[in-house]
């Protein structure tokens, strides 16, 4: 009986290992954001990794340093008139690693007009929490998520890629070595969001990257 049980166990083990010969186990199977995946022929030195759900955007730090980084499309669902997205990205890079949270933006983009229908870091407008705010609240300028929901996000809603052409930072002044080629009319709001630049600038850049993706695919 023991011999039969041993042979049965051995058969199941061999069958399982054969069926899972593509399975990867161990630390060598994990890579960090921005490193290349050897299975898709990308060299780790080539920059952000083009996974199927990766969205590359030009991140700008609070010191004006620009670096291409990966954001990731967690959800992409097409309705009749618009597409619903969840996008996760790292906005602030200056905090300690253990609190350098990635945030999730819930964004809807219209299909016919290719403009932003919804941006939320909270509710999807119904019963579900579809977004998560990962930046400081309040920011060094004292702006909370509620302030962004009241002032800054409504400014972005309704924008298309053409509307944001020439805008990469939320200021009409020189931002380190970066200068918009299009003037922003809302100077009072710009002034009130000074020292919240990491949040505003990278939200603009994520919106533009997703709008470009949307136009290419719908």
C-alpha positions as CSV (number, residue, x, y, z in Angstrom):
1,X,0.0,0.0,0.0
2,X,2.8,2.4,0.9
3,X,4.6,1.6,-2.4
4,X,1.4,2.3,-4.4
5,X,0.9,5.6,-2.5
6,X,4.6,6.6,-3.1
7,X,4.3,5.9,-6.8
8,X,1.1,7.8,-7.1
9,X,2.6,10.8,-5.3
10,X,5.6,10.7,-7.6
11,X,3.5,10.6,-10.7
12,X,1.4,13.6,-9.6
13,X,4.6,15.6,-8.8
14,X,6.2,14.8,-12.2
15,X,3.0,15.7,-14.0
16,X,2.7,19.0,-12.1
17,X,6.3,20.0,-12.8
18,X,5.9,19.2,-16.5
19,X,2.7,21.2,-16.7
20,X,4.3,24.2,-15.0
21,X,7.7,24.1,-16.7
22,X,7.2,27.8,-17.7
23,X,6.6,28.8,-14.1
24,X,9.2,31.1,-12.5
25,X,9.9,30.9,-8.8
26,X,12.3,32.8,-6.7
27,X,13.9,36.3,-6.4
28,X,15.4,36.1,-9.9
29,X,11.8,36.2,-11.3
30,X,11.2,39.7,-10.1
31,X,12.2,43.0,-11.7
32,X,11.8,46.5,-10.7
33,X,10.0,49.3,-12.6
34,X,12.1,50.5,-15.4
35,X,14.2,47.4,-15.8
36,X,14.1,45.4,-18.9
37,X,12.3,42.0,-19.3
38,X,14.7,39.5,-20.9
39,X,11.7,37.8,-22.5
40,X,10.9,40.8,-24.6
41,X,14.4,41.7,-25.7
42,X,14.7,45.0,-23.9
43,X,18.0,45.9,-22.4
44,X,17.7,47.2,-18.8
45,X,19.8,50.2,-19.9
46,X,17.2,51.2,-22.5
47,X,15.0,52.9,-20.0
48,X,11.3,52.2,-19.1
49,X,10.1,48.8,-20.0
50,X,7.3,48.6,-22.7
51,X,5.0,46.1,-21.0
52,X,1.6,45.8,-22.7
53,X,0.1,47.9,-20.0
54,X,3.0,50.4,-19.6
55,X,2.4,54.0,-20.3
56,X,5.7,56.0,-20.6
57,X,5.5,59.6,-19.4
58,X,8.1,62.3,-18.8
59,X,8.2,62.7,-15.0
60,X,9.4,66.0,-13.7
61,X,10.7,66.3,-10.1
62,X,10.5,69.3,-7.8
63,X,14.0,70.2,-8.9
64,X,13.0,70.3,-12.6
65,X,14.7,67.0,-13.5
66,X,12.9,65.1,-16.2
67,X,13.1,61.3,-16.5
68,X,11.0,58.9,-18.6
69,X,9.2,56.7,-16.2
70,X,6.6,53.9,-16.5
71,X,3.0,54.4,-15.5
72,X,0.7,51.3,-15.7
73,X,-2.8,51.0,-17.1
74,X,-4.6,48.8,-14.5
75,X,-8.0,49.0,-16.1
76,X,-9.1,49.8,-19.7
77,X,-12.8,49.3,-20.4
78,X,-14.6,50.6,-23.4
79,X,-18.2,51.8,-23.2
80,X,-20.3,53.2,-26.1
81,X,-19.3,56.8,-25.7
82,X,-16.1,56.7,-23.6
83,X,-13.3,54.6,-22.2
84,X,-12.7,54.0,-18.5
85,X,-9.1,53.8,-17.3
86,X,-7.3,53.2,-14.0
87,X,-3.6,54.4,-14.2
88,X,-1.0,54.1,-11.5
89,X,2.0,56.3,-11.4
90,X,4.7,57.7,-9.1
91,X,4.3,61.4,-8.8
92,X,6.5,62.5,-5.9
93,X,10.0,61.0,-5.8
94,X,11.5,63.1,-3.0
95,X,10.0,61.3,0.0
96,X,11.6,58.4,1.9
97,X,11.1,55.2,0.0
98,X,8.7,53.7,2.6
99,X,6.2,56.5,2.0
100,X,6.9,57.1,-1.7
101,X,3.5,55.8,-2.7
102,X,2.2,55.2,-6.2
103,X,-1.2,56.7,-6.8
104,X,-4.1,55.5,-8.9
105,X,-5.9,57.9,-11.2
106,X,-9.4,57.0,-12.3
107,X,-9.8,58.7,-15.7
108,X,-12.6,58.5,-18.3
109,X,-12.0,59.8,-21.9
110,X,-14.7,60.4,-24.5
111,X,-14.3,58.5,-27.7
112,X,-15.8,60.9,-30.2
113,X,-14.2,64.1,-28.9
114,X,-11.1,62.5,-27.3
115,X,-11.3,64.8,-24.3
116,X,-11.2,64.1,-20.5
117,X,-14.6,63.2,-19.1
118,X,-13.6,62.4,-15.5
119,X,-10.5,62.4,-13.3
120,X,-10.8,61.0,-9.7
121,X,-8.4,59.9,-7.0
122,X,-11.4,58.7,-5.1
123,X,-14.9,57.5,-6.1
124,X,-15.8,56.4,-9.6
125,X,-19.0,58.5,-9.2
126,X,-20.9,55.5,-8.0
127,X,-20.4,52.9,-5.2
128,X,-16.8,52.1,-5.8
129,X,-13.4,53.7,-4.8
130,X,-11.5,53.5,-8.1
131,X,-8.6,55.9,-7.3
132,X,-6.1,56.5,-4.6
133,X,-4.2,59.7,-3.8
134,X,-0.5,58.9,-3.2
135,X,0.9,62.5,-2.9
136,X,1.0,64.6,0.2
137,X,-2.3,65.9,1.6
138,X,-1.8,68.7,2.3
139,X,1.1,69.6,0.0
140,X,3.8,72.0,1.2
141,X,1.6,74.8,-0.2
142,X,-1.3,73.5,2.0
143,X,-3.3,72.0,-0.8
144,X,-5.3,69.0,0.1
145,X,-6.9,66.3,-2.2
146,X,-10.2,68.1,-1.7
147,X,-8.6,71.3,-3.1
148,X,-7.4,69.5,-6.1
149,X,-10.9,68.0,-6.6
150,X,-12.4,71.5,-6.3
151,X,-9.9,73.6,-8.4
152,X,-7.2,71.9,-10.3
153,X,-8.9,68.7,-11.6
154,X,-11.9,70.6,-13.0
155,X,-9.4,72.7,-15.0
156,X,-8.1,69.5,-16.6
157,X,-11.6,67.9,-17.2
158,X,-12.8,68.7,-20.7
159,X,-9.2,69.0,-22.1
160,X,-8.1,67.2,-25.2
161,X,-4.5,66.5,-26.3
162,X,-4.8,69.6,-28.6
163,X,-5.9,71.8,-25.7
164,X,-2.9,70.7,-23.7
165,X,-0.5,71.2,-26.5
166,X,2.5,73.3,-25.4
167,X,1.6,72.8,-21.7
168,X,3.9,70.5,-19.6
169,X,4.1,72.4,-16.3
170,X,1.5,74.4,-14.4
171,X,3.1,77.8,-14.7
172,X,3.5,80.6,-17.2
173,X,7.0,81.3,-15.9
174,X,10.2,79.4,-16.4
175,X,10.2,76.2,-14.4
176,X,14.0,75.5,-14.0
177,X,14.9,74.7,-17.7
178,X,11.3,74.1,-18.7
179,X,9.0,76.7,-20.4
180,X,5.5,76.2,-21.8
181,X,4.9,77.4,-25.3
182,X,1.2,77.9,-24.5
183,X,0.0,80.4,-22.0
184,X,-2.4,79.2,-19.2
185,X,-5.2,81.7,-18.5
186,X,-5.8,80.7,-14.8
187,X,-2.9,82.7,-13.3
188,X,-4.6,83.1,-9.9
189,X,-4.9,79.3,-9.6
190,X,-1.3,78.9,-10.8
191,X,-0.2,81.2,-8.0
192,X,-2.2,79.3,-5.4
193,X,-0.7,76.0,-6.4
194,X,2.9,77.2,-6.2
195,X,4.9,74.6,-4.2
196,X,2.4,71.9,-5.3
197,X,4.3,71.5,-8.6
198,X,5.1,67.8,-8.4
199,X,1.4,67.0,-8.1
200,X,0.1,69.4,-10.8
201,X,2.9,69.0,-13.3
202,X,2.9,65.2,-13.3
203,X,-0.9,65.0,-13.4
204,X,-0.8,67.1,-16.6
205,X,1.9,64.8,-18.0
206,X,0.0,61.6,-17.2
207,X,-3.2,63.1,-18.7
208,X,-1.3,63.9,-21.9
209,X,0.3,60.5,-22.1
210,X,-3.1,58.8,-21.6
211,X,-4.8,61.1,-24.1
212,X,-2.1,60.2,-26.7
213,X,-2.6,56.5,-26.0
214,X,-6.4,56.9,-26.3
215,X,-6.2,58.8,-29.6
216,X,-4.0,56.0,-31.0
217,X,-6.3,53.3,-30.0
218,X,-9.9,54.6,-30.3
